[in-house]
């Protein structure tokens, strides 16, 4: 549900005046760096708005860990897997924290700034109750130029693979099921494949 439509569904005593204020990416990062948010605050910046992150259910946690293990088993030393870490998308005024991503270089390369679109080869979101929102994120990831986006869809037990990014999202979506495999591509070169069954709980 969008920020605007969510506001429209509030009860009278929960009404929030409009227009809502949109943060810039720099304002959000300054707030994070200042320590204004506590460790218990769970949100990320999407289209300039703070969006609460959902609590992970057990199947989500299992799929997340399976996916991380499978990716780490393939990724070469000049790339690394990031779990629930920010990706900086300036053109979309967003700094999401996807469940998994593959970033260029080493962990220390991003000690002072989060990776951006040119640093990221793959983003993965695990989806159960968040499926609708994760599909909407495809537009943000695609418009930013993220080459490949996977949604591990626990509702329908398949993996949605989005490729060929463009200004409104991705030109291509393919749904892969158990018995099929996922191609892991870095800089246009396939480095290996992961069985769909290996990332489903």
Secondary structure, 3 states (H helix, E strand, C coil): CCHHHHHHCCCHHHCCCCCCCCCCHHHHHHHHHHCCCCCCCCEEEECCEEEECCCCCHHHHHHHHHHHHHHHCCCCCCEEEEECCCCEEHHHCEECCCCEEEEECCHHHHCCCCCEHHHEEEEEEEECCCHHHHHHHHHHHHHHCCCEEEEEECCCCEEEEEEEEECCEEEEEEEECCCCEEEEEECCEEEEEEEHHHHCC
